[in-house]
Amino acid sequence: MKVAIVGSRNYQRLTAVTDYVRPLPKDAKVISGCAAGVDQQAARAARAFGYNVLEVPVRTEGLPEDDQERRIEYGKRAYERNTWMVTYADEVVAFHADCDRPNCRRGPQRHMSHGTAHAISEARRLGKRLLLFGPSGSLSGPVEEARK
């Protein structure tokens, strides 16, 4: 079983990530995007409990020098990484928090962090089993079963 564990960098209940990882089947492989917060906590917990871990960082070679172009290209590559992780996984587990970007173009209304929202939409698009944990650390809705 391959489990992509994704989530917001600013997720406050990282113990919920550890609690999710602990009882995974012994043959589980945890897939991490290497970002701060949920991704790194999932990889740490998986290693501590003896699971195989596949880390999939965003490719940074050849990024543009200009700051604005660099941010745009990095974002595109992060979304490509998310799509690869979700495609490879049997199950996607997302720990989501509200966006905390001060320069977010979506404005001041509350919405989910962008990368996590993208991974969730990819899981839905690809019909993957999806578990969503909200900011409180508990399941935030019913488990979405694969459409297979």
N, C-alpha and C positions, 0 to 999 in steps of 0.2 A: 504494500500500500504506500503510495506516494502522496504526501500531504504538503501542499503549499500553505505556509502560514504567513499572512501578510497583515499589515496594519499601519496605523498612524505613528509618526515619529513622536508625537506628543501624547500618546496613550498613557494614561496615569495608572492603570491597574495591571502592571506587568506580571504580578503574581497570578493573574487569570491565565496568562499565556503559559506559565510554568504548570499550572494546574491542568490545563488542557493537554499539554505534552506528556506529562507523567504517565497516564494509563494507556498510551498508544500501544498497538500490537508490537510485539518484539521485532517483527520484520519491517516496521515502518521506516520510511525514509522521509526526513523533514527537508523541505525545500525552502530556503531563505533568500530574500533579496538583498541582504547585507546592510540595509539601512539602519540607522539608529532607531531605538525604541523596540517595537514589536519584533521586527526581523531579527535583530541581534539577540533579543531575549529568547526567541524560539530556538535559534541555533545553540545558544549556551545551554539551555535546558535540555535540548535533545542530546547534546554531547554528554552532559552530566548523567543522563539516564541511559546512556549506551546506545542511542539510535544513530543510524547513518544520517549524515547531513550533507546536503548539496547546496552550496552557496553560489548564487548567481548575481554577481555585482553588475551594476551598470557599466558598460564599456566606456572608458574615458579617453582612450587614445584618439588622437586627431581632432579633439574638440577645438572649435574656433577660439581665437584669442580674445575677441571682443566679448565683454561681459554679457551683453544682452543676447547676442547670437549663441554664446556658450550656454546660457540658461535655457534657451529655446531648444537647442540640440540635445542637451542633457535630458530635458523633459521628454523629448521624443524617444530617446534611447531607453529611458526608464519605463515608458509605456511598452516599448518593444520587449523589454525584459519581463514585464508583468505578463504580457501575452504568452511568452514562451513558458514561463513558470506555470501558468494556469493550464496551458495546453498539455504540458508534461505530467501534471498532477492528476491523481484520481479524485482528490478532494481538495477543496479550498476552504480555509478557515480565516476569517477576517475579523480583526479587532479594530473597530473604527471609533474615531473621535472627530470632533468638529474641526474644520479648517481653522488654522491660526495664522495664516499668512497675512501680514499687515498690508501687502500690496495686491491682494486677491482681486481680480477683476469681477468676481461674482458679487461683490459688494458685502455689506455688513450682515446680511441675513445668514442664519445658521445653515451650514451645509457640511457634508462629510469631507475629510481631507481628500485631495484630488487623486493621488496615487492609489489609495485604498478603494475609492469609488471606481476607478478604472479597473482594478483587479476584480472587483465584485461584478461589474458589468460584463467583463470578459468571461467570468465563470458562468454567468447566466446565459450569455450568448452561446457558449460551447456546451451547455447542458451539464455542467459539472455539479457534483454534490457540493453544497455550500452551507457553511455554518457562519452566522453573524453574531459577534459579541459586541454589545454596545459599550458606551463609556463607563458603565457601572461594573463591567466585568462579567455580566450574565448574558445568556443568549438573548438577543434582541428581537427574535422572531422565530417562526417555525423553520426547521431544517428544510432546505430546498433540495429535493432529491433530483438526481440526474434524470434526464428525459429519455434515457436509452430504453 
